[in-house]
């Protein structure tokens, strides 16, 4: 993990080329399913920010490109404003393959 300007964090997403999700999605043209990519990103965000994502939800996510076995994936994530929303972008080389945001359920339902 490394930090950038403000509270933007940069880290790697490690998805082995033999990840089981590639096997059935799609035979002959393996692509990492969006759900698997999002899960990997959430694990990195949770670890790097030291937060428990059980009280957070995915507000939005857009899958913009394919992730193939061996792609070098990078994650950038930062908080936005008083809401504490976490915005993230996943890149493969210089291509954005996904982006989205997470909201803290405690902040939206009035609980601590």
N, C-alpha and C positions, 0 to 999 in steps of 0.2 A: 504494500500500500504506500502511496505517496500523496502528499497534499499539494494543492495548487493554490490559486488565488482564493481568498475568502475561505469558505468551508468546503470547497470542491475537493473530493477525494478521487483518486485514480487508482485502479487496480486491475489485475488480470482475472479473467474467468477461465478456469482450467477445465476443458472438456476433452477427455481422452478420445483419440480417433476411433477407439473400439468401444465407445459408450454404447450400451445396449439399445438406446433409442434410435441409433442410426440403422440398426439391422432391419427393422420393419418399416422404415419411413424414409425413403422408398427403395425397394430392391433395385439395384442397378444404378441408382442415383440418390445416395444417402444424403438426407437433410435432417438437421436437428429440429425436432418439433418445437414450436413456440413455447409450449408449456414447460418443456425441459430447459429451454434457454432462460425463461423467466425464473424458474426455480433456482438455477445456478446463480443468477444475478441477485436474487433475494438473499441467498446464503452469504454472498460476499458483502452485501450491504449490512446485513445483521452483524456479521463478524467485524467489519471495519468500523462501524458506528457504535458497536457495543450496545445494541438495543435488542429488545425482544419484539419480533415482528408479529407476535400473536395478537397484539392490540392495534395492528395496522391493516389497511386493506389497499388493494391495487385500485387507484382511482381511474387510471387510464393506462393503456399500453397499445402501441402500434408496432407491428412486425413489418419491417420495411425491406428486408433482404434475407437471402438464404444463408444459413450457416452450414458449412460442409466440414467433413472430417479434416482435421489439421489446421483449420482456420485459427489465427492468432486473435483472440478476443480480448478487448479492453473494456472496462466499465468506468464511466464517470458518473458521480452522483453528488448532489448538493442539496442543501435545504433552502427553502424559499419563504421569506417573510415570517410574520408572527405565527402563521398557521403551522409552521414546521414541516410543511409538505416536502417530501424528498423527491426530487426529479432525477431521472437517470437516463443515460444513453449508453447503448452497447455498440461497439465498433468492431468490425473485422477489417484489419488493415486500415484503409482510409474510408471505408463504407460504413454508414450507419445502418445497422441491421435491426435495431429496436430502440424504442424510447418510451418513456412513460412516467408515471408519478405514483407515489404512495401517500396516503393520508393517515394520520393518527386517529383511530376511532375514539380515543379518550378525549381528544380535542373537539370532535364533532358531536359527541353525545353528552358533553358536559361533565363527564367524570374525570377524575385525576389520573 
